[in-house]
């Protein structure tokens, strides 16, 4: 047998093994559940609500994964209020990680979604659930995966609880 064919065959098998390993690492993170870890209210005014929600994620794999883009819709009590695009890279190292998700919307967005939401925000934040639904781009090694789902919900009333900065 030709040594060149053996080398090429070995390289192909090695490449397949590396790709399989990287895909397995990404699947571990994609399947890991996010746990609400708190939030930081950055701005709360009549014109704008800006917050950073933090979620814990335990990377049980051995490889770091980078989230390079997140695009999601923001819902208040199930009603659409805004669309967000967050392009700051976030690296998920092996072990426990804290992931930030930026959320910005205006009270006029909330009014469009329903007057009762505005009344609740101003009177009882614990009755407000904010949902983020969309996609993110994740990279592990030399592989990039687009359209990985985001589907998280947290309660505005818990903003001060366990807030992470």
C-alpha positions as CSV (number, residue, x, y, z in Angstrom):
1,X,0.0,0.0,0.0
2,X,1.2,3.5,-0.8
3,X,2.5,5.5,2.2
4,X,0.8,8.7,0.8
5,X,-2.6,7.0,0.9
6,X,-2.0,5.8,4.5
7,X,-1.0,9.3,5.6
8,X,-4.0,10.8,3.9
9,X,-6.3,8.2,5.4
10,X,-4.8,8.8,8.8
11,X,-5.3,12.6,8.4
12,X,-9.0,12.1,7.3
13,X,-9.7,9.9,10.3
14,X,-7.9,12.4,12.7
15,X,-10.0,15.3,11.2
16,X,-13.2,13.3,11.6
17,X,-12.3,12.6,15.3
18,X,-11.5,16.2,16.0
19,X,-14.8,17.4,14.4
20,X,-16.7,14.8,16.3
21,X,-15.1,15.9,19.6
22,X,-15.8,19.6,18.9
23,X,-19.5,18.9,18.0
24,X,-19.8,16.8,21.2
25,X,-18.4,19.8,23.2
26,X,-20.9,22.2,21.6
27,X,-23.8,19.9,22.1
28,X,-22.9,19.7,25.8
29,X,-23.2,23.5,26.1
30,X,-26.2,23.8,23.9
31,X,-28.1,21.3,26.0
32,X,-27.0,22.8,29.3
33,X,-29.7,24.6,31.1
34,X,-29.4,28.2,32.0
35,X,-30.3,29.2,35.6
36,X,-31.3,32.7,36.3
37,X,-28.5,34.2,38.5
38,X,-29.8,37.8,38.9
39,X,-30.0,41.0,37.0
40,X,-28.6,44.5,37.0
41,X,-31.0,47.3,36.3
42,X,-28.9,49.7,34.3
43,X,-31.6,52.3,33.4
44,X,-35.2,52.7,34.5
45,X,-36.9,55.8,33.3
46,X,-40.0,56.9,31.5
47,X,-38.2,56.6,28.2
48,X,-36.0,53.6,28.6
49,X,-35.5,50.4,30.6
50,X,-32.1,48.8,30.2
51,X,-30.9,45.8,32.1
52,X,-28.4,43.0,32.0
53,X,-29.8,39.6,33.0
54,X,-27.3,37.0,34.2
55,X,-27.6,33.3,33.8
56,X,-25.4,30.5,35.2
57,X,-24.3,27.8,32.8
58,X,-22.2,24.8,33.7
59,X,-19.9,23.8,30.8
60,X,-19.4,20.1,31.6
61,X,-17.1,19.8,28.5
62,X,-13.4,20.3,28.2
63,X,-13.4,23.0,25.5
64,X,-14.2,26.7,25.6
65,X,-17.0,27.9,23.4
66,X,-17.5,31.5,22.2
67,X,-20.9,33.0,21.7
68,X,-20.2,35.7,19.0
69,X,-23.6,37.0,18.3
70,X,-27.0,36.9,20.0
71,X,-30.2,38.1,18.3
72,X,-33.5,37.8,20.1
73,X,-37.0,39.2,20.6
74,X,-38.0,40.6,24.0
75,X,-41.5,39.8,25.4
76,X,-43.1,41.3,28.4
77,X,-45.7,38.9,29.9
78,X,-45.9,37.1,26.6
79,X,-46.3,40.2,24.4
80,X,-43.6,41.3,22.0
81,X,-41.9,44.6,22.9
82,X,-38.5,44.8,21.2
83,X,-35.8,43.1,19.1
84,X,-32.2,42.9,20.4
85,X,-28.9,42.2,18.8
86,X,-25.9,41.6,21.1
87,X,-22.6,41.1,19.4
88,X,-20.1,41.3,22.2
89,X,-18.4,37.9,22.4
90,X,-18.9,35.8,25.5
91,X,-16.5,33.0,26.2
92,X,-17.9,29.9,28.0
93,X,-14.9,28.2,29.7
94,X,-15.1,24.7,31.2
95,X,-16.9,24.8,34.6
96,X,-19.5,27.3,35.9
97,X,-19.9,30.5,33.9
98,X,-22.1,33.6,34.2
99,X,-23.6,34.7,30.9
100,X,-24.9,38.3,30.4
101,X,-27.9,39.1,28.2
102,X,-28.5,42.7,27.5
103,X,-32.2,43.8,27.3
104,X,-33.3,47.3,26.3
105,X,-36.8,48.5,25.6
106,X,-38.8,51.7,26.1
107,X,-42.0,52.2,28.0
108,X,-43.6,53.1,24.6
109,X,-42.7,49.5,23.5
110,X,-44.5,48.2,26.6
111,X,-47.5,50.5,26.0
112,X,-47.7,49.0,22.5
113,X,-47.7,45.5,24.1
114,X,-50.5,46.5,26.5
115,X,-51.3,49.1,29.0
116,X,-51.5,46.6,31.8
117,X,-47.8,45.8,31.4
118,X,-46.9,49.4,32.0
119,X,-49.1,49.7,35.0
120,X,-47.5,46.5,36.5
121,X,-44.0,47.8,35.8
122,X,-44.7,51.0,37.6
123,X,-46.6,49.4,40.6
124,X,-45.6,45.7,41.0
125,X,-42.5,44.5,39.2
126,X,-43.0,41.0,40.5
127,X,-45.9,40.5,38.1
128,X,-43.6,41.1,35.1
129,X,-42.0,38.2,33.3
130,X,-39.4,39.1,30.5
131,X,-38.8,36.4,27.9
132,X,-36.0,36.3,25.4
133,X,-36.5,34.2,22.3
134,X,-34.0,34.0,19.4
135,X,-30.8,32.6,18.1
136,X,-27.1,32.9,18.8
137,X,-23.9,32.0,17.0
138,X,-21.5,29.7,18.8
139,X,-17.9,28.7,18.0
140,X,-15.9,25.8,19.3
141,X,-12.4,25.3,17.9
142,X,-12.6,26.0,14.2
143,X,-16.3,25.1,13.9
144,X,-19.0,27.8,14.0
145,X,-22.7,27.0,14.5
146,X,-25.4,29.6,13.7
147,X,-29.0,29.7,14.8
148,X,-28.5,28.0,18.2
149,X,-31.8,28.7,20.1
150,X,-32.2,31.2,23.0
151,X,-35.4,30.8,25.1
152,X,-35.1,32.2,28.6
153,X,-37.6,33.9,30.9
154,X,-37.0,35.9,34.1
155,X,-39.0,37.9,36.6
156,X,-38.5,41.7,36.8
157,X,-39.3,41.6,40.5
158,X,-36.2,39.6,41.2
159,X,-33.9,42.2,39.8
160,X,-32.2,42.9,43.1
161,X,-32.1,39.3,44.2
162,X,-28.7,37.7,43.6
163,X,-27.7,40.5,41.2
164,X,-24.4,39.8,39.6
165,X,-22.1,42.5,38.3
